Amino acid sequence: MGKQRERQRETTRMASQIPGGTSGMEATTSDIQAIVQLLKNSVVEKLNRPLHVYHAISYRSQVVAGMNYFIKVVIGDADDYIHIRVFQPLPSSDAKLSLEKIQTNKKLFDELENF
């Protein structure tokens, strides 16, 4: 029941968000964590280093022709974070989830912004 409730909350939030506008900061959900895990190999490849610690902390979203997610991910000790931008296409599209950009050298309290 928890996953269904999360999806309903996400659908409601998406419906209330202005297209092109970015949501406020949100706590990571299991759906966001699943997206981050699906893209781990792409992140490892772009960073060119192994990631023994790798999990989402928070995120923002942006309604476009699909959804952009801006996600803060902890990747190491103490204060080692990255920000990733992920594009999730509309369900009717043949396109796949994709890692669009990575910002490195981020800290816990760095603002997660549209990039």
C-alpha positions, 0 to 999 in steps of 0.5 A: 500500500505504501508504494501506491500511496507514494505514486498517488502523492506524486501524481497529485503533486505533478498535477498541481505543479506549473509546467516548466516550474520546479517543485520545492525540495522533497524528501527522497521517496522509494521511487526516486531511490529506484531511479537513482539505482537504475542510473548508478552504472551511468553515474559511475561511468561519468565520474570514472570512479567506483561508488561504495556509498550511493543513495539519494537524499532529496530531490526537486522535480520539473514538469516538462514533456515528461519529468526532470528530477534534480536529485542530491546523491551522497557518494562518499564520506561525510560531505561528498555529494553530487547533484544529478539531473534525470529525465523521465519521459512520458509513459506513452513515449518510447524514450527511456529514463536518462541521466542528463547531467551531473554536478560534482563537488557538492556538499550537504547544504548546497542548494539543489537548483535547476541545471 
